[in-house]
């Protein structure tokens, strides 16, 4: 526990991971976020600096954990001074981003004399706070071994997948299948509602038959009760489905269910529902719920 740990990206996942490590005896050396007020609030809570520059996080830390939203954000932080004077440091990247981004980051970090590990998370906010994340790791084995004491405080299941990019591939497939299951459940319950069936009964039957899934446990009741407090947003579901579809396209592989699911989540974005939890996809399938926005009027002469 001698490693000083800095965090880049302290939204709900990153902030709760930092709290967890602080509680388990690690020194949090600093936090950074584009949302300055969020960084300052967490820094005051944890008793560490809220760094104004990325290079400051690296200077203060032995290990830097990044938890950002997407490919663009990941590229931005690694171009923004994060690897300045990084020799000997370890970067643990926990965001769901494209596999090629992790490969490029490892190359960049190693040129600076540092180490990089992807630690993709297949869990949500409560697990981040409790230290029960499911972590899939990719990169050099020596980076994984160095990171293990930290990861063991964050996750109850830690799996080394392989070289850089491989864990991100697995994470993309996990989220692709999860999103398909979520969309399928929303359609099943939506049709049940339209038929006038008792949805509590229907969920019980689903749970004891081939319609069962982990998504039924996490999202089924929320879909019925329209409780879409966000743990994993529709916007992230759309983004992650896109990552998987890009992998398939590169291999000339057709994935019609994944493509149809992404269209549904893209529609949520268009309809202003992107901030809802992924369970909010039920708003598109249950009768009498969401009213779609009218199509834009045709321009004159079109």
C-alpha positions in Angstrom: 0.0 0.0 0.0 3.0 2.3 -0.5 1.8 3.3 -3.9 0.4 6.9 -4.1 -2.7 6.8 -6.3 -4.1 9.6 -8.4 -7.4 9.7 -10.2 -8.3 11.2 -13.5 -12.1 11.2 -14.0 -14.1 11.4 -10.7 -17.7 10.9 -11.8 -19.7 8.5 -9.8 -17.6 5.5 -10.7 -14.2 7.1 -10.3 -15.2 9.0 -7.1 -16.4 5.8 -5.5 -13.3 3.9 -6.5 -11.2 6.6 -4.9 -13.3 6.4 -1.7 -12.9 2.7 -1.6 -9.1 2.8 -1.9 -8.8 5.6 0.7 -10.9 3.4 3.1 -8.7 0.4 2.5 -5.5 2.2 3.4 -4.1 3.6 0.1 -2.9 7.2 -0.2 -4.9 9.2 -2.7 -2.4 11.7 -4.0 -4.7 13.9 -6.1 -7.8 14.0 -8.3 -8.5 15.6 -11.6 -11.7 16.1 -13.6 -12.9 18.4 -16.4 -15.7 19.1 -14.0 -13.6 21.2 -11.6 -16.3 21.5 -8.9 -16.7 17.7 -8.7 -12.9 17.3 -8.4 -12.7 20.0 -5.7 -15.6 18.4 -3.7 -14.0 15.0 -3.7 -10.6 16.3 -2.9 -12.0 18.1 0.2 -13.6 14.8 1.2 -10.5 12.7 0.7 -8.0 15.3 2.0 -6.0 15.5 -1.2 -5.3 18.1 -3.9 -7.7 18.8 -6.8 -5.1 19.2 -9.5 -5.6 21.9 -12.1 -3.3 20.1 -14.6 -2.9 16.5 -15.7 0.9 16.7 -15.4 0.4 17.5 -11.7 -1.5 14.2 -11.1 1.4 12.3 -12.6 4.0 14.2 -10.6 2.2 13.5 -7.3 1.4 9.8 -8.0 3.0 6.4 -8.5 -0.2 5.0 -10.0 -2.7 6.9 -12.1 -6.2 5.5 -12.5 -8.2 6.9 -15.4 -12.0 6.6 -15.5 -13.2 8.7 -18.4 -16.2 8.5 -20.7 -15.1 7.6 -24.3 -12.4 7.4 -26.9 -12.3 11.2 -27.3 -11.8 11.8 -23.6 -9.2 9.1 -23.4 -7.2 10.6 -26.3 -7.5 14.1 -24.8 -6.1 13.2 -21.4 -3.2 11.3 -22.8 -2.4 14.3 -25.1 -2.8 16.7 -22.3 0.3 16.2 -20.3 -0.6 13.0 -18.4 2.6 11.2 -19.5 4.8 14.1 -18.8 7.7 12.9 -16.6 5.9 9.5 -16.3 9.0 7.3 -16.0 8.3 4.5 -13.5 4.6 5.2 -13.1 1.7 2.8 -13.7 -1.4 3.9 -15.6 -4.6 1.8 -15.0 -7.3 2.6 -17.5 -10.8 1.6 -16.5 -13.0 3.2 -19.1 -14.9 1.3 -21.8 -13.1 2.5 -24.9 -12.1 1.0 -28.3 -9.5 -1.7 -28.0 -7.1 0.1 -30.4 -7.1 3.0 -27.9 -5.6 0.8 -25.2 -3.0 -0.5 -27.6 -2.0 3.1 -28.6 -1.9 4.2 -25.0 0.4 1.3 -24.0 2.8 2.3 -26.8 2.8 5.9 -25.7 3.2 5.2 -22.1 6.0 2.7 -22.6 7.9 5.2 -24.7 7.8 7.5 -21.7 9.3 4.7 -19.5 6.1 3.8 -17.7 3.6 1.0 -17.6 0.0 0.7 -18.7 -2.9 -1.7 -17.9 -6.5 -1.8 -19.0 -8.8 -2.8 -16.3 -12.3 -2.9 -17.8 -15.2 -2.9 -15.4 -18.3 -5.0 -15.8 -20.1 -3.6 -12.8 -21.7 -0.4 -11.7 -21.7 2.3 -9.0 -22.6 0.2 -5.9 -19.9 -2.3 -6.7 -17.4 0.5 -7.2 -18.2 1.7 -3.7 -18.2 -1.8 -2.1 -15.0 -3.0 -3.8 -16.8 -5.8 -5.6 -16.2 -4.8 -9.2 -15.7 -7.5 -11.9 -12.4 -6.5 -13.6 -11.0 -7.7 -16.9 -7.4 -6.8 -17.5 -5.2 -6.5 -20.5 -1.5 -5.5 -21.0 1.9 -6.7 -19.9 1.9 -9.3 -17.2 4.3 -7.3 -15.1 1.9 -4.3 -15.2 -0.9 -6.6 -14.1 1.2 -8.0 -11.2 2.1 -4.5 -10.0 -1.5 -3.4 -10.2 -2.9 -6.5 -8.4 -2.8 -5.2 -4.8 -4.8 -2.2 -5.9 -7.2 -4.1 -8.1 -7.9 -6.6 -5.3 -9.3 -3.8 -3.1 -11.5 -2.6 -6.0 -12.8 -5.9 -7.3 -14.1 -9.3 -6.0 -13.3 -10.9 -9.4 -10.1 -10.0 -11.3 -9.3 -11.7 -14.6 -6.3 -11.3 -16.7 -7.4 -11.6 -20.3 -4.2 -11.1 -22.3 -2.3 -8.4 -24.2 -3.3 -4.8 -24.6 -6.7 -4.5 -26.3 -8.0 -8.0 -25.5 -9.8 -7.1 -22.3 -11.4 -4.2 -24.1 -12.6 -6.6 -26.8 -14.2 -8.9 -24.1 -15.8 -5.9 -22.4 -17.3 -4.8 -25.7 -18.9 -8.2 -26.1 -20.2 -8.3 -22.5 -21.9 -4.9 -23.0 -23.2 -5.9 -26.5 -24.9 -9.0 -25.2 -26.1 -7.1 -22.1 -27.6 -4.4 -24.3 -29.3 -7.0 -26.5 -30.8 -8.7 -23.4 -32.0 -5.4 -22.1 -33.7 -4.5 -25.3 -35.3 -8.0 -25.5 -36.6 -7.8 -22.0 -38.1 -4.4 -22.7 -39.9 -5.8 -25.7 -41.2 -8.8 -23.8 -42.5 -6.8 -20.9 -43.9 -4.1 -23.2 -45.8 -6.7 -25.1 -47.0 -8.2 -21.9 -48.3 -4.8 -20.8 -50.1 -4.4 -24.1 -51.7 -7.8 -23.6 -52.9 -6.8 -20.1 -50.8 -9.4 -18.3 -49.7 -9.1 -14.7 -46.1 -8.0 -15.1 -45.0 -9.2 -11.7 -46.3 -12.6 -12.6 -44.6 -12.4 -16.0 -41.3 -11.5 -14.5 -41.6 -14.5 -12.2 -42.3 -16.8 -15.1 -39.3 -15.3 -17.1 -37.1 -15.9 -14.1 -37.9 -19.6 -14.0 -37.7 -20.3 -17.7 -35.5 -19.7 -20.7 -36.3 -16.0 -20.6 -34.2 -15.6 -17.5 -31.1 -13.3 -17.5 -29.2 -11.1 -15.1 -30.8 -8.2 -16.8 -34.2 -9.4 -15.6 -32.9 -9.2 -12.1 -31.3 -5.8 -12.4 -33.8 -4.0 -14.8 -37.1 -5.9 -14.9 -38.8 -4.3 -11.9 -37.4 -0.9 -12.9 -38.9 -1.2 -16.4 -42.3 -2.1 -14.9 -42.1 0.8 -12.4 -40.5 3.3 -14.7 -37.6 3.7 -12.3 -34.7 4.7 -14.6 -32.3 6.3 -12.1 -29.0 6.0 -13.9 -26.4 3.4 -13.1 -25.5 2.7 -16.7 -26.8 5.3 -19.1 -28.5 4.8 -22.5 -25.8 7.0 -23.9 -23.1 4.6 -22.7 -25.1 1.7 -24.0 -25.2 3.3 -27.5 -21.5 4.0 -27.4 -20.6 0.5 -26.3 -22.8 -1.2 -28.8 -21.0 0.9 -31.4 -17.6 -0.4 -30.2 -18.7 -4.0 -30.7 -20.3 -3.2 -34.1 -17.0 -1.6 -35.3 -15.1 -4.8 -34.3 -17.6 -6.8 -36.3 -17.4 -4.5 -39.3 -13.6 -4.9 -39.3 -14.1 -8.6 -39.6 -16.9 -8.4 -42.2 -19.3 -10.0 -39.7 -23.0 -9.2 -39.7 -24.6 -8.8 -36.2 -28.3 -7.9 -36.9 -29.4 -8.0 -33.3 -26.6 -5.8 -32.1 -27.3 -3.4 -34.9 -31.0 -3.2 -34.1 -30.2 -2.7 -30.4 -27.9 0.2 -31.1 -30.6 1.8 -33.2 -32.9 1.7 -30.2 -30.4 3.3 -28.0 -29.5 5.8 -30.7 -33.2 6.6 -30.8 -33.2 7.2 -27.0 -30.4 9.8 -27.6 -32.5 11.4 -30.4 -35.6 11.5 -28.2 -33.7 13.1 -25.3 -33.6 10.0 -23.2 -29.9 9.4 -23.3 -29.3 10.3 -19.6 -31.8 7.6 -18.4 -30.5 4.2 -17.2 -30.4 1.6 -20.0 -33.6 0.2 -18.5 -35.2 3.3 -19.9 -35.3 1.6 -23.3 -38.7 0.2 -22.0 -40.0 3.7 -22.5 -39.9 3.0 -26.3 -41.7 -0.3 -26.1 -44.4 0.0 -23.4 -47.7 1.2 -24.7 -48.7 4.7 -23.8 -45.4 5.8 -22.5 -43.0 8.0 -24.5 -44.3 10.0 -27.3 -41.7 10.3 -30.1 -40.7 13.7 -31.3 -42.3 14.7 -34.6 -40.1 14.5 -37.6 -38.5 17.7 -38.7 -40.7 19.5 -41.3 -39.4 19.1 -44.9 -37.7 22.2 -46.3 -39.3 24.1 -49.1 -38.6 22.7 -52.5 -37.3 19.3 -51.1 
